[in-house]
Amino acid sequence: MRLLNLLITTFSFIIFCYSISFSQDLDIEIFSTANSGLPDNTVIAIELNSVGTKWIGTGNGGLAKFDGTNWTVYDPTNSGLPDFWVTSLAFDADNDIWIGTVFGGLANFEGTNWTVYNTANSGLPVNTVNALATIEGSNTKWIGTFSGLALFDGSVWDVFNVNNSDIPDNNVTAIAIEDSSLKWIGTGNGLASFDGNNWTIYNTTNSGLEHNYINDIAIENNGMKWIATINGLTSFDGNNWNTYLTSNSGLPANHVTGLAIDSDNNKWIATFGVGGGLAKFDGTNWTVYNVSNTNIQDFLRSVATEPNGNVWVGTNGVGMAVLNENGLTSVEQINDAGVEDYSLKQNYPNPFNPNTNIQFSLPQSSFVTLEVFNLVSESVGVLVSEELNSGTYNYDWDASNFTSGIYFYRLRTPNFIQTKKMILLK
């Protein structure tokens, strides 16, 4: 998806740092070069690792890492990154990041050491990398380039192109892994599935695709494929095709640049065009966020979701946004020393209306989940879901969108679980 969009003119806007609330619960925060460590305002790729750290590939500023507080920028002047233009990101089984670039090939960063693969030292067919994907639990990399699909298992390279396979085009723009054997490949001339031996090709002549240029692919747990094209969004369940356009759905623009599916199976759709922006589709209803109703821009490049409901959006020249329809989740560390045991404090105030504070302590680094449940044990929000260092933390919960009643909040780590009751009284 990225190479075509890289050639589109970047729009310039003045960026300010602000957060807004849309209706009672939607929160949005904007990051740009003016108010954060983001090195460039064109955000082409966003990936989150297993502990929730955001890795951000930019149009001309290199790679940024954001842990929610601190920014670290990697570019050719201060690291082994071979190019300022980052097109694609993926994590391997060791949680090491792989970075595709426009001119510098493929890079692997292990936290300290960099390894660069290009046409001079590897089987990479060209130094322009458009897309990356890895198989869960494996270190095998699938690499979409401007000159074919490359497979790298850590030592051996294989390349599939129009001369030695049935792939429909050498410009590989998107890759999604359905299982260890089935890969879905988006190209500049149609969609392909590949099981390691056989290719099946889908295009506008034999499927429900409205356009053959594929920008992105996302797959639900039930196997439903969602395909972003430069003219519409298409779903495919293996038998039936459905295409969503501005003319037959709530899609705000037909040029779809990015897709993400959250834990509730909502489809988050980045579009590119006047009146475009970010769309959420729950299978029935459409919700659109753009300049007409929020400070989300119309011209978007990428989207990623977190388990806590945060949605991260990359724009074409105006920075990056994060939004949450239930209020942005954030956690403040107030003490990082002297904690000897796990603890979960009673929220304060209690009863409350509509805000309350929850404090907890960790004696060691842990992956932490702080979740709220209603009286019938239904989850109403994941407040924290990330790796935290040892220390004491405060979390402010805004329950403006919830009705009066009894709620429970639960802290869970690999070594500790505790639940407490709180009362919302309006």
N, C-alpha and C positions, 0 to 999 in steps of 0.2 A: 504494500500500500504506500510505502513511504517515499519511494523514489519519485513517483509521479507527483506527489504532493510537495516534495521538496522544490519543485520547479515553479510552484504557484507563488505569485507575488505576495510577500508578507505585508500585512496591513499594520500601520503604526497607530498606536493609541497612547494616551497619557494614562498611566497606571497609578492608582492610589491604594494604600493599605486600608481595608475596611472589611467589616463583617456585617451582614444583614440578616434579618429574619423575614422569611416569606411565609405568610400566614402566621400561625402561632409557633410553629416548630422547626421550619426549615432554616438551617444556618448555612452560610457560605463564607468562606475566607479565600482571599486572593493573594497569591504569591507572585512577585515579579522581581526583576533585577533592581527595582527601586526600593523594595522593602524587605528583601530576603537575600539568601545566598544563592538564589537561582542564577546561573551564569548567562542564560539567554532566554528570551521571552517566547521563542518557538519551542514547544515541548512535543517531541515526536513519539516518544515511548515512555511508559511508566510501568514499572514492575515492583511488586512488594515481595520481600523474602519471608521466610517462615516466622520471623519475629516482628514483622510489621514495618521494617525499615523501607523507605521509599527510595528507589533508584530511578533516576530521571535522565533520559537521553534528550539532548537539545539539538537545535538546528545549527548552531555555530558556536556553542560554548562548552562542548564536551559533555562529560557525565557528572551528575550531581547525586550525592547521597544525603538523605534527610531523615533523621531519626525522630522527628517531632519537635526537636529543640535545636540541634546542631546541624549545620550544613558543611559538607566536604565536597570540593570540586576537583575532578580529575580531567586534565587535558594534556595535549602533547608537550606542554612546557613544564609540567610538574610531575608527570607520571609516564607509565609505559603505554598509555592510550595513543593509538597511532593516528587519530583524526579528531577534529573538532566536531564533526557531524556524526551523531549517533542515531542510528535508524531503528535498532531492535535490541531487546534485552531478554535473557532467559537465565534461570538458575539450574544448576546440575544437582545431582544427588548429594553432593557435599556442601550445598548451599553457596557454592562459588558462582560468581556472575560471569556470563558470557555477553560480549558486546559486539554488535554488528555496526559497521561504519560505512560511509559512502565511498571513501577513497582509500582507506587504510586497511581493509580486510577485517579479520575477526580477532578479537582480543579476549583473553581469559584473565580475570583478576581474582586471586585467592585471598585477598586481604593484605598481603604484603608483596607478593611476586606477580609480575605481569608476564604473560606469554602471548605473542602476536603471531597469527597465521596469515600468510598472504600468498600470492602466486609464486613468489620467489622461494618459499621454504616449506610449502605444503601442497596438498592436492586441491586447494581452493581454486576454482576455475577462473575467478575474477575477483578483484578487490572490493567490489560493490556488493554489500550484504543487505538484503531487504528484510529478511524475516528469520527468526530463530525459534526452535522448539526442542524440548528435551522430554524423554520418557520418564515418568515418575519412578524413582528408585534406580535409575540407570544414568550412566554418564555418556550415553550416546547422544550426539547432537545432530539435529536436522537443520540444515542451513540453506535458506533460500537466497539465491544470488541473481544477478542480472544475466547470468549465463548458465543457468541450470540449478538443479537441486543437489546439494552435497550432503553426504552422510559421513560422520567422523566418530569412530568409537574410541578415540584416544590414541590410536596408533595407525589405523588403516582408513584411507579415504576412498569413497566411491562417489561418482558424479553421474547423475541422470540428466540427459538433455534430449533434444528432439532428434538427435542422430543415433542414440543408442537405446531409447526407450519410447514409450507412448505418451510421455508428458506433453501437454498441448502447446507449451511455450517455454522458452528458456528464461523469460523474466518471471521468477518465482517471487510472489508478493506476500504470501501468507501461508502459514503452516499451523495445523491443529492436530493433536494426537488424540484419537478416540480410545484406543487401547494400545497395547504394546505392538500389535501387528498392523493396525489400520491407521493410515495417515491421510489427512485431507490437505490437499495442496491447492492454494490459490495462485493463479498466474495472470498474466496480461491477456490471456486468450482462453479463459475458461477455468473450470474447477475439475480437479482430479481426485479420485481416491486410489490409494496404493497400499496393498497388503503385503508388500515385499516381493511379490511375483507378478501380480496382475494389476493393470491400470484400468480404471473406469473413468470415462471422460464425460463431463456435463457442460453444455454450453447453451446458448440461446436457441439453438435448433432442436435440441432433444430434451430440454428440461424447462423448469419454470424460471430460470434466470432471466432477468431483464437486460443484463449487460455481462460481457465476458471478462471485464477487468475487475478482479477481485481485490479488495483492500484488506479484509480481515475475515477470520472465521472463529466462531466460538461454539462450543458443544455443551449441551445440558447433560446432567447425569442420566437422563432417560434416553440419550442418544440423539436428540433433536439437534440438527445442525443449523446454525444461523450464519448467513453469508452476507457480508457487507460488500456492496459494489458501488461503482461511481454512478449508478442509476438504480437505486433502490436497495431494500433489505429483503432477503429471501430466507425462508425456513424450509427444511427438508427432513422428513422423518424416516427416510429410506424408501418411501413409496409416494408420498404426496408432497407437492410443492406449494408454498404460499409466498406471494410477493407483496410487499408493503411499499406503497408510494405515497407521495403527498396527495395524490388524487383519490386514493381508496382507504386511507388510514390517517392516523394522527402523526405520522412521520413529518417533521417540520421541513426537511430538505432531502432531496433524492440522492445527493452525494454523501454516502455513508463511509466514514473514515476509520471508525473504531468500534469495538464491541466488548462488553463485559457482562457476565452473568453473576448475580449475587447469590447469597445463600438461600434466599426465598424464591429463586428462579425468575426474578425480575431481569429483564433485558435492558441494559443501559447502552444507549446508542449515541455515538458522537457523529454529528453531521457537519457539513461544510457548505455554507452558502448563506446568502441574505435571508433572514428569517429562520435560519437553522438552529444550531445549538445542541443541547443535550436532551434526549428523550428517554423516558422510562416506559417500558411496555410490560405489563404484568400478565399478558395473554388475552386480556379483554380491554383494559383501559390504558390510555396514553396520557403521560404527563410530560410537558415540555418546559425546559428552563433555558431561556435565552435573554437577549437584551431587552425584549419587550416586557418581561416581568421580573427579571433579576439582573445581577451583574455578571451572569454567565454569558460569554460571547457567542456569536453566531458561527464563527469559523473555528471548528475544533479539529484536533489531530489525533487524540488518544484518550482512553478512559480505562480506569482500573478500580476495583472495589475491594473493601476490607470486610472482615466478618462483623465488625462493630457498626456497619451501615454507612461508613464514610465512603464517598465516591470521589475519586481523583480524576481531574479532567485537564488535559493539555490543550492549549490553544495555539493558533497560528499567529504568533507575534505579540500576544498580550499576556503571557505568563501561564500560570497554572492555578486551578481552583480546586478546593475541596468543599463538598457539601454533604449534609446529612439531613434527611427529612424528619428525623426525630431529635435533632440537635446534635451539633458536633461533640464528639467524645474527646475529652482531654483529661490528663492527669498531671498533677503538680507534685513534684518531689519536694518535701519540706525538710527532710533530714536524711543523710546518707551514711550515718555512722551510729554505732552503739545499739543496734537492734539485735536482740538475742533470741527472739522467738516470733512466730507468726501471730498476728492479732488482727481482728476486725472490730472496730469501735462501733458503738451505737451512733446512728446518724444524728446530726444536730442542725437545726432544731427538729424536734419530733414531739407532737405533730408539726407539720410544715405546710406552707402554701406560698408559692409553688416550688421553692428551691430548698434544697437541703444539702448538707455536706457529709460525705462518707470518708472516713480515714482508716487506712490499713497499713500494716507493717510487714516487711519481708526480711528475714535474717540472711537470705542469700538470693542471688539472681534466679529468677523463676519466670516461666511463662504464666501470666496472670489473666484470669477471666473474672470480671465483676459483672454480674447479670441481675436484672430485676424481674420478678415474677408477680403476677396478680394472685388473688385469693384462691383461684382454681389451678394454680401451678403452671399457668401459661406464661412463657417468656414474653415480656413486653419491651425488652431492650438489653443489648449487650453494651455495657458502658465502657469496659476496658477489655481488650483482647490483644495483648502484646507482651514481649519480653521486657521485664523491668529489673533494674539492679536492686541490690539490698538497700533498705531504707524505709522511711515512712512517707506515705503519699496521701494527698487529699484529692477527692473527686467531688465536684459540684454537679448535682443532678437537677435539671430543670424539668418539672413535671407539669408544665403549663398545659400540655395536650392530653392529660390524663384526668379521669374522674376521681372524685373523693373515694377513699376506701383504704383498706389494708393492703400493703405491698410487702414483698420480701426481697432482700438483696443478699446475694450469695457470692462469696469470694472463693475461688477455686485455683489451686496450684497443684503440681504433681504430688506435693507432700502435705497439703492442707486444704480442708473444705470447712467453711462455716457460713451459716445463714442467720440473718437477723430480720426482725419485723420493723416496719415503719408505717406511719399513718399520714396519708394525704388528706387534709381537711380544708375544703374550700368554702 
